[in-house]
Amino acid sequence: MKKFEMPSNYDTEKSEYAGKDPVYENRQVMQTTSGERVIIMNYLKDFGLYVVMNIDKPGTVSPAYKIHPDKLVKIEEGTEE
């Protein structure tokens, strides 16, 4: 079983979503505005940021990172590769 590390909260700036409930659920597959497919791992309510990890090719693992909610978009049905 692979072990994933969550990024630290050190030096994290709060977004305007800080203190608000998440819009997307954990384990939901999303796309970033730059076109990367990611899976939501957690929501940091105190900062208003999601913790996500890229969906990589088999045998590779990207580190988890924090992302602003405005940088995530739902994947439209029928457009998944």
C-alpha positions as CSV (number, residue, x, y, z in Angstrom):
1,M,0.0,0.0,0.0
2,K,1.4,3.4,-1.0
3,K,1.8,6.0,1.7
4,F,0.8,9.6,0.8
5,E,2.0,12.7,2.6
6,M,-0.2,15.7,3.0
7,P,1.4,19.0,2.3
8,S,2.1,21.1,5.4
9,N,0.1,24.2,6.3
10,Y,3.2,26.1,6.9
11,D,3.4,29.3,4.8
12,T,-0.1,28.8,3.4
13,E,-2.2,31.9,2.7
14,K,-5.9,31.8,3.3
15,S,-8.3,32.1,0.4
16,E,-11.6,33.9,0.4
17,Y,-13.2,30.5,0.9
18,A,-11.6,30.1,4.4
19,G,-14.1,28.9,7.0
20,K,-16.7,27.8,4.3
21,D,-17.8,24.3,3.7
22,P,-16.3,22.4,0.7
23,V,-18.2,22.4,-2.6
24,Y,-16.6,19.1,-3.9
25,E,-16.3,15.8,-2.0
26,N,-13.1,13.9,-1.2
27,R,-12.1,11.3,-3.8
28,Q,-13.9,13.2,-6.5
29,V,-12.0,13.3,-9.8
30,M,-11.7,16.9,-11.1
31,Q,-9.7,18.8,-13.7
32,T,-7.6,21.8,-13.1
33,T,-7.9,24.9,-15.2
34,S,-4.5,24.0,-16.7
35,G,-5.9,20.6,-17.9
36,E,-4.4,18.2,-15.2
37,R,-6.7,15.5,-13.9
38,V,-6.6,15.4,-10.1
39,I,-8.3,13.6,-7.3
40,I,-9.4,15.5,-4.2
41,M,-7.8,14.1,-1.1
42,N,-8.9,16.7,1.5
43,Y,-10.3,20.2,2.1
44,L,-8.6,22.6,4.4
45,K,-11.5,24.6,5.8
46,D,-9.3,26.9,7.8
47,F,-7.5,28.0,4.6
48,G,-10.3,27.4,2.0
49,L,-8.0,25.2,-0.1
50,Y,-8.3,21.7,-1.5
51,V,-5.5,19.1,-1.2
52,V,-5.3,17.2,-4.5
53,M,-3.0,14.8,-6.2
54,N,-2.5,14.3,-10.0
55,I,-3.8,11.2,-11.5
56,D,-0.6,9.8,-12.9
57,K,0.3,7.0,-15.3
58,P,0.7,3.6,-13.6
59,G,3.9,3.3,-11.7
60,T,4.3,7.0,-10.9
61,V,3.2,9.0,-7.9
62,S,3.0,12.8,-7.8
63,P,3.1,14.6,-4.4
64,A,-0.1,16.1,-3.0
65,Y,-0.5,19.8,-3.3
66,K,-2.9,22.6,-2.3
67,I,-5.0,24.3,-4.8
68,H,-7.5,27.2,-4.9
69,P,-11.2,26.1,-5.5
70,D,-11.4,28.4,-8.5
71,K,-8.7,26.3,-10.2
72,L,-10.8,23.2,-10.2
73,V,-13.5,22.4,-12.8
74,K,-15.8,19.4,-13.0
75,I,-15.1,16.9,-15.8
76,E,-18.0,16.8,-18.2
77,E,-19.5,13.4,-18.9
78,G,-18.3,11.9,-22.1
79,T,-15.1,13.9,-22.1
80,E,-13.0,11.5,-19.9
81,E,-10.1,9.9,-21.7
